[in-house]
């Protein structure tokens, strides 16, 4: 858990930055149609990656917790 958690935190932060960037691209009023389509796909893909990263990290940390009596 000492190695997995920081690595997943960094990849989740990168995915969060990608979501923000994709939202900015998709929301630009002068953006071409294909830019908006690709921006939407990027928002969806990055959000799925971000949520699944948090779920995997949570499950991994639960595996290493000691069970109570």
N, C-alpha and C positions, 0 to 999 in steps of 0.2 A: 504493500500500500504506500510505502514511502516514495517509491519511484512512480507508480501509476498515477497517483492523485495530482502531483504538480504537472505532469505531462498532459493529462486530460484537461486541467485548468487552462493551460496555454492554448491547446487546440480549441477549446470552447471560446476563449477570448478572441481567437482569430476568426472563428465562425461568426461571432457577434459583430465584429468589425465588417465582415463580408455582408451581413444582413443590413447593417446601416448603409453601407455603400450601395447595395442593390436597391434599397428603398429610395435613396437620393437619385439614382439613375432613373428608376421607374417613375418617380414623381415629378421629374423635370417637365415643365410645360412645353418646351420647344424640342423635346426628344423625338426622334423618328419612331415610327411604329415598331420596327424590329428591335430597336433599343429598349422599348417598353416591354416587348414580349420577352426578350432575353433577361431583362431586369426582373420581371415577374418570376421567371424560371429560377433565377439566382436567389431570389427571396425565399421561394419554396424550398429549394434544395438546401440552402444554408440554415433555414429554420429547422428542417428535419434533422440535419447534422447536429445542430446545437442542442435540440431537445434530447436526441438519442445519446449524445455525449454525456449530458447530465444524468440520464437514467442509468447508463452503464457505470458511470463513476459512483453513483449511489449504491447500485447493486454490488459493485466491487468492494466498497467500504463496508457494507453489511456482511460480506463474506468473512472479513477479517476481524469483526467484533467478537469479543469473547461472550459466550453464552452464559447467562446467569444460572444460579442453582435453582 
